[in-house]
Amino acid sequence: MRKQILLAACIAVLAAATQVLPAAEKIVGGPFAVSVTARTATVVWLVQGDAVTLKAGTGATTVTSPALRVQSTTFTSLQPNTRHEYNIASEGDAGKGSFKTPPLGDEPYRFLVYGDNRTRHDVHRRVIAEVMKHGIPDFILQTGDMVENGNDSSQWPVFFDIEKDLLRQTAFFPAVGNHERNTHYFEDFFRLASTHYSFDWGNSHFTVINSDLENVAPTERERNAFWAEESRWLEDDLQAHQRADYRFVMAHHPPFTAVTSRQGNNPHMTALTAMFEKYHVSAAFFGHDHNYQHYLRNGIHYVTSGGGGAPLYDVNKPPAGITQRVVSIENFVNVAVNGKTAHFQAIAIDGRTLDEFDIASPVR
């Protein structure tokens, strides 16, 4: 009898550990790692259960909206500068992935910058395929507009399906874009307490802000209050990390643009450049404009990489005096940080190098 009880207990423990999903459910996003630090990381995956279909009337198009559930687990007491492999115990290889924790010192690391994947899914797939030819980065900075409408649950599985082989091998740090439309999915999926946050990686500090004022609140008074609070937070964050070798900032909307129809559209972002200069930001990354743009103004590099799949915009009026390179083509940017030097390489969808430059750390 005692052996039977022990056997039953072992079977129960084993069943709990495997956590095989019910037949009606499937993984439609991830797994991927977020909030990765030298000692902690959260692994997230999205599960689709039932779906709701909606039809307005006779002959109308049927719309299907899947029910998505976010699953996650957080690991602590990890080793820095170490690759960790995981398996969420789903059937087959769908739950396998890995991530690398950041170093504590000035050991080399590499990250990827890209964004605006929201439409033209075939082009998005080609961009990701080219990204993977150049090696898996330690982490990703995503400049926003991952989907066309962030509130549409049917669009997120498409994004994650295209990106699954990349995201399951690295850490993910996104910025919210205007096409996310202030959706609750952004904070739910990426396990964020706020749409502005910061993190450290090796000898560098990264600050991510929400530049999408149009969708953040319904009234101008509320939008102004949000921006005032976020700007104060940004200044406090930059001031507190002046000893980092590099300070990088990311937002969706750029302060400068070569797209004629968009010039002057983001005065709230242009106004931040004085703060960037005061606190010696090394480089700032943006999306929103579907092309590649690089500006150098008062020692700060401004890089727009919004070429992840959305329809391209012309770069027909480059700002005078600060333009380094503007190209209307799908693209991504690899950044390799090695001690006191950061090497930037902008790469086109066809593998060509569009732009290449180095930044030296001002900290000696």
NORDA-V272896 format. One line per field, one symbol per residue. psi: psi as a letter, one per 40 degrees, with the letter a starting at -180 (. if undefined). Layout:
# NORDA-V272896
psi=???
This chain:
# NORDA-V272896
psi=ddddddddddddddddddfhiideiihehaiihifhadeiihhiihhhbiihihhdaheihhhhhihhhhiiihiifihifhhhiihefiiaedeiaiihiiidbfiiiiiihiagedagdddddddddddddeihidihhheifdidhdehdeddddddddeddddeeaihhiihidedffiddddddefheiehiiiihbeihhhhihegddedididdddddddddddddddddddefeeidihhihidhidiiehdeehedgdddddeddddddefhdiiiibdhgahihihhfehhhhhgffedihiiigeghhieehdhhhgiiiihhhhhgbehhhhhhhideeihdihiihiheh.
